[in-house]
Amino acid sequence: MSVLDPYIPTASKPWNKERVIHLLRRMGMGATPVLINQGLSVDPSDFAETLLNGIKTRALPTPPVWANYDTAAYDAINNPDLKFDHRNELYDSIYTDMLNDGLRTKFFLFWHNHFVTELQVYDCNKYLWSYYNLLNKYCLGNFRQFVSDVGKNPAMLVYLNGNLNEVGKPNENYARELMELFTMGENNGYTQFDVVEVARALTGWKCNQYSCNDVTFNGSKFDNKNKTIFGKTGNWAYNDVINLIFTERQNQVAYYICRKIYTHFVSPVPNTEFIAELSKLFIQSAWELLPVFKALFKSDHFYDEVLIGAIIKNPIECFMDLSRMSGVSQTNLTERYGTFRYGASNIGMEIFNPINVAGWPGHHEWINENTLTQRWNYCRTIIGTLSNDKNRESLRQLAINLSTPNTNNPDLITSVLTLHFIGRAIDPSLHDAAVLYLKGDIPQNYFDDGTWNLSWNEAPFQIANLLVFLVKLPEYQLS
């Protein structure tokens, strides 16, 4: 038996709505009613396989007209706001994608928080698009090639000063983070001497954030002398560094990356046995990420009860999960800037601007007494949209679909909506309180005699009232 053995449903560990939601939350930006039903109708391994293959084969984002605009192009247009308008277009497209699909976006955000850059540092839309496209291209691709390409990406060259790294005055910033954060982990198989020598080997790659020009290699800026990296001496250059890392330190790379994948997608508490087996698969797969993620999301271990709801949602997941689970059309959700973008940014998660080179630490760091109350307030804003004139019938229909034929039973309606939006049942005392929120101001006698049902005019507002209660529960903050 292997810890990577696939999940096979049993009576004690069934393939049910709880586990379907678990998979969709960890693999994407939350579930939708349609996806949940699709998942319940097929084998869990087939479902994970289909979803991951869909991400892998999906076309890359279409380049906008401004994808190659350099500084001169913007200057020629003479519109100081245009650069920021174009950035807003990209943000809007990302949040639209989250609402429509959300699967590849989860992986984009993961790698964005691994190969960190900050837009506020490089401040160039051309570089922004190049970086965004790169993360999407390799999110389930070959990790070795990913590492190779990201070091030559202009956003990274500027952010970690690779563009300043040249013979006679090597800059160690990228060399250090390449090993410490991007491939091997802190103090894990390299020395300060290796950092210096790797920096020398990476010299000569140039771009200029002020002109937003293309990346070029300037041979006159390259250190053309022998370097000693991991005890091996040669006139090493950029490609040699990548080769040395992935051959001389393959075990360190595989374990470090698989551990990071595990703590992000499975549990903040590492399972060393599982990670070790995943690491072996990573090496055997010649650094392809897709087999690693397939093994993870198909594994019996992934579906252990203790791992369901084991991770605190980040702000974007918190807002997206609520919106996507509602079944409301994304075209009717207008909070892309108001709540989704600025709300998340206000509580610590601004896309393209992580807090530092190490990225957002995540999990417990997302929650404190200030950010928690702001989460509640932003969720309440979203709930207001879900129950407005455009959307309330969708909210009503969701409740009817979940509770039929018992659409006049507030206890059952509360149970099914709780399971749907939280992903599991809640404590009986909390359930009783939730029922009262659903009932709202409707006199009890209408429930006692069965007169009330989900067709009442007030029903969508009652559902919204229940959601306001549910999003304040600690259980809702968990993925």
N, C-alpha and C positions, 0 to 999 in steps of 0.2 A: 504493500500500500504506500502511496505517496501523498504528501500534503497537497499536491496539485491535482489529485484525482477530481474528476468532474462531479458536480452536484447532480444527484439523482433523487427526485422527490420521494419522500416516504410519508407515512401517516403522522410521524412525529416531527417531520420537517417538510411540510407541504409546499408546493409551488402555488402560492396564493397571492392575493392582492398586496399583502404586506411585503412580500419578497419582490414582487414585480416593481413596486414603488421604490424599494431599496435599490434595486439595480438601476432604475432610470434616474434616481437622484444622484447616485455615485458616478454614473457614466455620462449624465447630461445635466441640464439645468432644471431638473424636475420632470415629473410625469405629466401626461395629459390623459383625459378620459379615453381617447381613442387608442393611445399607445398602451394603456393599461389593459384594455380589452384585447388588443393584439397579443400582448405578452401572455395573458392567461390562456389563450387559445392554442399556444404552441409549446414545444419542448423548451425548457429554460436555456439549454446550451445552444439550440438552434436560434433562439431569440437573440442571445448575446452575439452569436456569430453574425447574424444578419445585420444587427445594429453596427457592429464594428466594421464589417465589410462596407457598409453604406458610408461610413465616415471616410474610410480609406479611399474609396473610389469616387467620392463626391468631387465635382469640379471645384477648382480653387476660386476664391472670390474674384469677380470681374474687376480688373483695374479701372479706377475712375479716370476721368480725363486729366486729372492733375497728378497722376501717379509719378510722372517724370518731370514735374515742374521744379526747376531750380530757382534760385533767388532772382536771377535775371528775368525769368518768366513772370514771376509775381510783380517785380518792379515795373515791367513793361505794361502790365494791366493797370497799375496805379490805383489799387483798391486795398487799403490797409486791413479791411475786414475779411477779405477773401480767403486768406490763409486759414483763418479760424472757422469760416463758413465751411471750408472743405473738411476740416477736422470734425466738425459737427456732423457732416454727411457720413463720415466713416463711423463715428460713434452710433449714429442712428441705424446704420446698416448692421452693426454688430448687435445692437439690442433687438432689432427686428429678427435677426437670425436666431437669437436666443429664444424669442417668443415662438417662432415658427418651428424650430427644430431643437436647438440647444445642445445637440450631441457633440459636434466638433468644437463648439465654443468652449465646452468644459475642458477639452484637451488644450486648446489654444491658451486658455487662462492658466492652466497648469504650467505649460512651458514658458509662458510670459513671466510667471513667478519663479522660474528656474533660470532661464537665460535673461536676467533682468536688464532692462534699460529704462531710462526715464526721459520722456519726451521733453520735459522742462529743461533738460540738459542739452540735448542735441537740437531741438527746436527746428526741425526741418521736415516738411510734409513728405517729400520724396523719400527720405530715410524712414519715416514712419510707415509708409506703405510697404517699403522693401522689407522692413522688420515684421510687420503684420503678415505679409504674404509668406515669408519664410516660416513663421511659426505654424501657419496653417498647412504648408506644404509638407513639413516633416513631423507633424504631431503624432502620426502613427507610422512614420517612415523609418529610415535607417539612422540610428542615433549617431553612429560614427560620422556619417556624412553631415548630419545635423550640426554636430560640434564643429566640423571643418568649415561649413558655410557660415555659421553664426559669427565666427571670429573675423570674417572678412565682410560682415554686414556693416554698412556705414553707421547705423545707429549704435552698434556695439563698439566700433572703432572710435567713435567720438566719446561715447559714455565712459569707457574704461581706458581712454587715452592711447589706444593702439595707433592712432594716426600721428602721435607724437613720438612713437618708439622708433629710434633710428640708431645707426652705428655711432659709437662714441658717447651716446647719451641714452642708453636703454631705459625705457619706462616699464616698470614691473607690474603695473596695475592689472592688465589683462592676463599676463602670464600667471600671476598668483590666483586670480579668480577662476581661470581656466581649470586649474587643478583643485583648488579649495572648494569652489562652489559648483562648478559645471560638470566635473567628471569624477573626482576621487574622494572629496571630503577633506575636511580640515586635518592637517598633519597626518595624512594617510598615504604614505608611500612616496613622499617627496620631501626635499629639504629646501632651505633658503637658497642654497647654492643652485639647486635645480631651477628655482624661480628665476634667478639671474640668467642662467644659461638658456632657459626657454625664452625669456624676453629677448635675448640676443638673436635667437633663431627666428623670432617673429617680426624682426625689423623690416622696414621698407614699404609697408602697406599704408597708403595715404588717401585721405579725403578731407574736405574742408566744409565744416558745418555752416560757415558764413556764406559760401557760394552754393552749397548743396550740390557739389560736383560729384561725379562718379568715383568709385574706388579704383585706384590704380596701384601698380607695384613699381616702385622707384628703386632700381637695382643699385644706384649710387648710395642709397640710404640703408642698404642691407649690410649686416655684419658678416663679411665673407671669410670668416676665420673659424677654426675648429671650436666646437662647444662640447661639453660633457654633460649629458643628461641621463639620469638614472644609471650612472656609471659607464655609459657608452659614449665614445668620442667620435665625432665626425663633423663635417661642415654642414651641420643640420640647418634646414630651412623650415618653412611653415608646414608643408606636408609631412616632413620627417617628424615634427613634434606630434602631430596627430597619430602617426604610425607608432611612435614610441609609447605614447600613452595607452593606446589600445592593444599593444602587444606586451610590453614590459609590465604594465599595471592593469591588465584586463580584469583580474579578480577584484581589485579595489574599485574599479569603475563599475563593474556589474553589480556588486553588492550595494554600493552607495546609491546608484540610480534606482535599483529595485527597492531599496529601503525607502527612498523618497516617494516612489510611486505608491508603495504600500501605505505609508503614513498619510498620504493625501487621499487615496481612493478607498482604503479599507478601514484603517484604525490608526489613531495617533500613537497607540502603543504597539511597537514593532513586534512581530512574531518572527524571531530569528530563523527558525527552521523553514518557514514558508519563504522568507526572503532569500535564504541560501539556495533553495531549490529553484526559485524564480531566476536567481542570478545565473545558475548553470544553464538554464534554458536560454537566457539572454545571450550568453556567449555562444552556445550551440547554434543559435539562430543568426549568427554573424551580425549581431547588434540591431536586428530588426525589432522594432517596438511592437508591431501588431501581434506576433505570437505571444509576447509577454502579457499584453493586455487581454488577449483571448484566454490564456491560461488563468489569469487572475479572476476575470469576471465569470468564467465557467466553473470555477473551483467550488467544491463543497464547503471549503473553509469560508469563502466569501459570504455564504448565506447563513453562517452561524447566527443564532438568535442574539448573542451578546454583541455582535457587530452591527446590528440594525439600530440606527439612531445613536451611533457611537461618536459621531463627528458634529461639531457645531457648524451650522451653515455660515458661509460668508455672506456679507450683505446682499450681493447680487443674487445669490442662490435663494436667500430668504424672500426677496421680492418676486423673483421669477417663478419660484415654486408656487407661490400663491396665485399668481396670474395664470400660469399654464394649467394648473389643476382645475381652475374654474371652468375651462372649456370655452371661455369667451374668445372671440376672434381677435387676433393680434391687431387688426386694423382698427378695432374699437378701443384699444388701450393706448392712451395718449401720454403715459408717464415716462416715455423714454428719456426725456431730459429732466423733467420735474422730479420724479422719484427714482426711476431706475438708475439714471446717471448721477445726478447731483445728490440724491439721497444717499446712494452708496458711497459717493465721494465724501460726503459730510461725516460719515461714520467710518472712514478709514480705507475705502477701496476705490481709488480712482484708476480706471484702466489706463495703461501706458505710463502711469506714474506711481509705481510701488514705493514704499517708504524708504528703501535703501537697496543696495546691491544684493543683499541677502533676501529681499522680497518680503511679502507679508508673512509673518510667522503663523497666522491662522489659528484655528481651534479656539482655545480659551482667550486668546488675545483679541478676538473679535468682540467680546462681551465685557462691558462694565456697566455701572449703573446709569451712565450717561448714554452710551450707545444703545443699551437695551431699550430705554424709554423712547429714543429716537426711532428704533426699529418698529416699535409698536405704532408710533405716530405715522410713519411712512406706510406701514401695512394698512393702517386705517384709511389713509388716502386712497390706496389701491382698492380697498373694499368699497369705498364710496364710488369709485369708477365702475366696479363690477355690478353695482346695484343702481346705476343711473338709467336714464330713459333708454339708452341704446342697448344696454347689456342685461338688464334685470331678468328678461325672459330667458336668456341663456342660463343664468344662475338658477332660475326656477326649474328649467328643464333638467339641469344637472341633478338637482335634488329629486325630481320625479323619477328620472332614470335609475338613480341609486336605490330608491326606496319602494318602487312599484312591487307589489300591489298595495303596500301599506302607506299610502300617501297622506293618511290622516292620523298617523301614529307618531307623535312628537318624540317619543323615547327612541323608536327605531330610526327615525329620520336623523336625530342627533347622532346616533351610533354610526350610521353609514357615512354621514358627512365628516365626522371626527376621523374615522378610519381613512377616508379619502384624503383629507387635507393634512392630517398629522402622520398617517402611515401606520398607525397602530391604535389599539384601544387605550383609553385612559383610565385612571383610578375611578372607582364607582362614585366617590364623593365629588370628584371633578365632573363626572358625567352628569350627575344630578344637577349641579350648578349650570352646566351647559344646556340642559333641557330647559331650565328657567329662562336662559337668554334667548333660546329659540321661541319660546312661548311669548316672551315680551309682554305687551300690555293686553293681549287677548284674554278675556275672562275665562277662567278655568272650566266653566260649564260647557263651553263650546268644544273643548277637548274631551270632556267626560261623555258627552252624548254623540261624539263622532261628527259633529257638524263642520268643524274646522278641517281644512285640508290644504294641500300645496297650491290649489287653484285660486285660493283667496288672493285678493289684491295685495294684502299686506305680506304675503309669504316671502317675496324676494327680500324685503327689508328685515324680516325675521331671520332669514338665512344670513344676511349681512351682519345682523346683531350677534348671531352665534359665532360667525367668523371673527368678529372683534374680540370675543372672549377667547377663542381658540388660539389666535396668534399671540396672545399674552402668556400662554402656558409655556413652561420650559420645554416641554416635549415638542412644541412646534419649531423651536430653534435648532432642533437636531436633525441630522440627515442620516 
